[in-house]
């Protein structure tokens, strides 16, 4: 433990697998020393997706899926430690977001599974998990939590900036050079795009957005999608698959739409809802920094660039962090905040009554 490294784990709404990073926070800026990615096997992915909706025997199913996740997380930790030749004894803690299966802050709860106690047993390393619950208990949304990390690594003293994480859900952070950081979930990121690509391409995603880019947007469908009240709601707000799911999309399809045109329309939905939120809530931002898996969707980035002037759009690797690893790094950082007794939430983002130390600690 002498060097105080942290491992961050993230498995998000996209359900593509687990990202793990080894982070060193000894300097003014975090250094990412290594990374690993483990894809979910198809059975676990199907079960995690199914657990987003009420079903028979879901308590036991969630517990068993949590155990399976813990084993996957432990394998990801082992992989990143092996890749960097780092002994487990040098890791101060693992920051584990867990897998969100329900997010209902308006009803006073959020649920992330992953069995952190089992993960501590499997790795022999202290685990910090369940970051969102304390913020919800304090009256907040419990999400997004990334803006605090975005502020730590992307903010600038003389330039107003914004950062967007394009995961399954897109979340936006406004990072003014002076004043409070704000942020919220703007709406769907990749979740509907991936759902439609899986159904019609038999692939986990639309590589580079190429299928969508070759299609034509359906204006009437786009208008129906954009009428969702969530988009007009004022922050603080957060969302997930509880809202933006297959049933939500199916209810707005007229029937008979050409599949590629639907994909093009869903890409425009992500771009438009995000650009509209950016224009309303990030006034003055001169730079929009993109991270998350959606940063690999070239067609989506081109459309965002068209919609977001005068801000310059760039990916987070321009600022030293691979876009795919920003969220995992954020939860390593949050774990350090927890162990150091420092707050991890931003009330200006989540709407919580005050700053709180987040997370539950499972000692090695």
NUDOVO-301978 format. One record per residue (C-alpha): x, y negated, z negated. Coordinates in steps of 0.05 Angstrom, whole numbers, padded with zeros to 5 digits, always signed. Example, Ala and Ser with C-alpha at 12.3 -4.5 7.8 and 13.67 -1.06 7.14 Angstrom:
residues 2
+00246+00090-00156/+00273+00021-00143/
//
This chain:
residues 364
+00000+00000+00000/+00060-00046-00003/+00048-00075+00066/-00027-00083+00059/-00050-00063+00128/-00124-00055+00143/-00162-00011+00192/-00225-00039+00223/-00279+00006+00252/-00336-00015+00296/-00392+00025+00329/-00443-00023+00356/-00510-00027+00391/-00480-00004+00457/-00471+00066+00426/-00410+00080+00469/-00366+00103+00411/-00319+00078+00357/-00266+00025+00364/-00210+00027+00312/-00155-00025+00301/-00096-00029+00254/-00090-00101+00231/-00037-00139+00193/-00062-00203+00160/+00004-00224+00128/+00014-00283+00175/-00027-00344+00194/-00061-00304+00249/-00079-00230+00249/-00034-00182+00286/-00066-00121+00317/-00013-00066+00314/-00052-00011+00348/-00120+00012+00371/-00159+00075+00387/-00227+00090+00418/-00268+00153+00407/-00329+00163+00450/-00391+00192+00417/-00410+00261+00440/-00476+00262+00477/-00516+00296+00421/-00494+00245+00368/-00508+00187+00416/-00578+00213+00429/-00592+00221+00355/-00567+00152+00338/-00610+00122+00392/-00671+00162+00368/-00660+00139+00296/-00676+00068+00317/-00749+00088+00319/-00792+00122+00265/-00797+00197+00274/-00807+00262+00236/-00756+00280+00182/-00715+00217+00195/-00686+00212+00125/-00650+00279+00131/-00633+00266+00204/-00602+00199+00186/-00562+00231+00130/-00535+00285+00176/-00519+00235+00230/-00483+00193+00178/-00440+00252+00160/-00424+00264+00233/-00406+00191+00240/-00360+00195+00180/-00322+00251+00214/-00318+00211+00278/-00294+00150+00240/-00241+00192+00204/-00216+00218+00271/-00211+00147+00297/-00172+00126+00236/-00125+00185+00244/-00116+00168+00318/-00096+00095+00306/-00049+00114+00249/-00016+00167+00292/-00009+00119+00350/+00027+00069+00306/+00064+00120+00263/+00033+00088+00201/+00025+00129+00137/-00044+00127+00105/-00011+00103+00041/+00004+00036+00075/-00069+00022+00089/-00102-00022+00036/-00172-00008+00061/-00216+00012+00119/-00270-00038+00138/-00327+00002+00167/-00388-00032+00196/-00427+00033+00202/-00480+00046+00255/-00542+00002+00252/-00606+00043+00258/-00654-00009+00232/-00647-00084+00223/-00708-00117+00191/-00684-00177+00151/-00754-00207+00154/-00775-00147+00111/-00714-00152+00066/-00671-00096+00091/-00619-00074+00141/-00594-00002+00149/-00525+00020+00172/-00507+00094+00166/-00438+00126+00165/-00428+00157+00095/-00372+00113+00070/-00361+00158+00010/-00347+00217+00056/-00301+00173+00099/-00260+00156+00037/-00255+00230+00020/-00235+00250+00091/-00181+00196+00098/-00156+00186+00027/-00162+00111+00039/-00206+00059+00005/-00267+00043+00047/-00307-00022+00047/-00375-00015+00080/-00448-00040+00077/-00428-00112+00092/-00497-00138+00112/-00540-00119+00053/-00515-00172+00004/-00528-00228+00053/-00599-00202+00064/-00609-00197-00011/-00588-00271-00015/-00643-00289+00035/-00601-00285+00098/-00606-00249+00163/-00546-00205+00148/-00523-00219+00218/-00485-00240+00256/-00423-00234+00212/-00373-00244+00268/-00377-00321+00269/-00335-00326+00206/-00279-00286+00240/-00289-00323+00305/-00277-00388+00266/-00214-00359+00234/-00182-00338+00301/-00213-00381+00356/-00230-00449+00326/-00187-00509+00344/-00175-00573+00305/-00187-00620+00364/-00234-00582+00411/-00305-00558+00401/-00311-00486+00423/-00359-00428+00424/-00349-00353+00424/-00397-00300+00447/-00395-00226+00432/-00426-00187+00489/-00443-00122+00455/-00509-00086+00459/-00537-00151+00431/-00504-00218+00447/-00485-00262+00389/-00462-00334+00396/-00416-00374+00350/-00409-00450+00354/-00340-00471+00328/-00339-00547+00323/-00273-00582+00309/-00308-00613+00250/-00370-00592+00212/-00404-00526+00198/-00397-00464+00241/-00464-00439+00266/-00484-00376+00302/-00539-00327+00317/-00560-00269+00362/-00581-00298+00428/-00615-00235+00454/-00597-00173+00494/-00526-00165+00516/-00513-00097+00546/-00568-00055+00514/-00621-00062+00568/-00570-00061+00624/-00541+00004+00597/-00609+00034+00586/-00629+00021+00659/-00562+00045+00686/-00567+00109+00647/-00637+00122+00673/-00623+00107+00747/-00548+00118+00756/-00537+00174+00706/-00479+00133+00679/-00466+00100+00611/-00463+00032+00644/-00462-00006+00709/-00387-00009+00723/-00367-00082+00731/-00440-00101+00741/-00431-00080+00814/-00500-00047+00821/-00535-00108+00792/-00494-00156+00835/-00518-00122+00898/-00591-00128+00877/-00642-00184+00881/-00671-00217+00819/-00747-00209+00812/-00770-00279+00791/-00837-00258+00763/-00805-00203+00721/-00751-00250+00696/-00804-00300+00675/-00842-00247+00636/-00778-00225+00601/-00759-00296+00583/-00827-00308+00552/-00806-00265+00492/-00817-00310+00431/-00750-00291+00401/-00713-00333+00453/-00749-00397+00431/-00743-00383+00357/-00697-00429+00318/-00635-00402+00283/-00619-00370+00236/-00641-00308+00271/-00616-00238+00288/-00643-00180+00328/-00627-00111+00354/-00658-00048+00384/-00717-00057+00338/-00740-00109+00389/-00701-00102+00453/-00712-00029+00470/-00743+00015+00524/-00814+00002+00500/-00803-00073+00503/-00778-00069+00575/-00831-00019+00598/-00887-00064+00572/-00862-00120+00618/-00851-00079+00681/-00908-00083+00731/-00893-00015+00761/-00862+00000+00828/-00803-00048+00821/-00741-00027+00859/-00691-00002+00806/-00632-00041+00831/-00673-00105+00830/-00692-00091+00758/-00618-00084+00740/-00604-00151+00774/-00661-00182+00735/-00635-00154+00669/-00566-00182+00682/-00598-00250+00696/-00638-00243+00631/-00574-00234+00590/-00539-00291+00626/-00598-00339+00624/-00618-00327+00551/-00545-00335+00530/-00533-00397+00573/-00598-00429+00548/-00578-00416+00476/-00508-00444+00489/-00537-00508+00520/-00585-00519+00462/-00541-00502+00403/-00469-00511+00424/-00471-00583+00448/-00402-00610+00462/-00367-00542+00467/-00313-00545+00520/-00293-00472+00518/-00335-00408+00515/-00293-00349+00493/-00322-00281+00512/-00309-00216+00475/-00342-00148+00469/-00353-00093+00520/-00393-00140+00564/-00329-00177+00580/-00315-00120+00629/-00379-00137+00667/-00349-00181+00722/-00417-00197+00752/-00444-00220+00685/-00383-00264+00672/-00389-00295+00741/-00461-00313+00727/-00445-00341+00658/-00390-00383+00688/-00441-00412+00737/-00491-00427+00682/-00444-00455+00628/-00409-00517+00657/-00376-00561+00635/-00348-00509+00587/-00291-00467+00612/-00306-00392+00606/-00250-00345+00587/-00242-00278+00553/-00211-00270+00484/-00147-00238+00509/-00127-00310+00528/-00126-00320+00452/-00088-00257+00434/-00143-00207+00420/-00169-00155+00469/-00244-00169+00479/-00261-00097+00462/-00226-00101+00395/-00252-00167+00366/-00309-00137+00326/-00266-00080+00297/-00215-00133+00277/-00270-00174+00246/-00289-00117+00199/-00217-00105+00180/-00215-00179+00162/-00281-00175+00124/-00254-00115+00084/-00194-00158+00063/-00240-00214+00043/-00280-00165+00000/-00219-00137-00036/-00192-00207-00047/-00258-00230-00077/-00272-00279-00021/-00338-00292+00013/-00350-00261+00081/-00416-00293+00103/-00430-00363+00128/-00496-00389+00102/-00497-00439+00160/-00502-00377+00205/-00544-00327+00168/-00588-00372+00126/-00567-00340+00060/-00575-00382-00003/-00499-00386-00012/-00434-00354+00006/-00427-00283-00021/-00373-00230-00027/-00398-00176+00020/-00391-00101+00021/-00390-00040-00023/-00323-00011-00043/-00309+00064-00043/-00239+00073-00074/-00193+00127-00047/
//
